[in-house]
Structure formats: C-alpha cells, structure tokens
Amino acid sequence: MLHMNPFFLTISRHNYSIEVEESAKPVLLCFWANWCPPCQTVLNRLDGLADDLSGSVKLGLVNVDLEPEIVTDLGITSIPTLVLLCDGTTRTSIQGIKTKRDLRHLITVALH
C-alpha cells in the first residue's frame, strides 16, 4: 500500500500542465503502480528524501495504470522510473531501485 507523504503530488493528465510544465521549481516524477514491489521500495526512499528536497524540488507521483498518456508522452518503458523535469523538459531519468544516497546524488547533479 502506498504511503502518501504530504509532499507528494498526485500527477494526472488534468493537472500535468500546471504542476509540471508551468512549475517554477524542478519536478521529480515517480512512475509507479500498486502491483510493483520495487516501486514501493523507491517510494519509501523518496519519502526519506522528501523533507530534504521539498524546498528545491516538487515530488510528483504518476500511477502508470491510471495515466497512460503521460507514460507514453515521456517514453516510460519500465517502472519504477524517476524523471526530473525543469521547465517541462526532462533533465534526467533514473530507472530501477537506487539507494537513497544515490538518488540524492543523481538529483543534486541534475539540478546543477
């Protein structure tokens, strides 16, 4: 079961433009599904980073089963996948399970 951190935004085709494309902050999207155990691992690690990232990055969750248009538009082929976007443009993409330290490093590097 997904733990909903208050920093996580649920991203859908209805709010994608406002929350992602028009965001003043970079947006880290996590593509996941309820039936995906590795996704839960990544979400738990992101949950541990949420406080650190909340000032500089918006965290968004995209359920691949509910939002196939976003999945297709961003070329997502496997989950879990994290995509960091700045001004609506992909900066970096991370597939699979990474340590919390690796996630923090990859995000920090992509932001600079």
Salt bridges, closest charged atoms under 4 A:
GLU19 OE1 - LYS58 NZ 2.73
ASP47 OD2 - HIS3 NE2 3.61
ASP52 OD2 - ARG104 NH2 2.58
GLU67 OE1 - ARG13 NH1 3.46
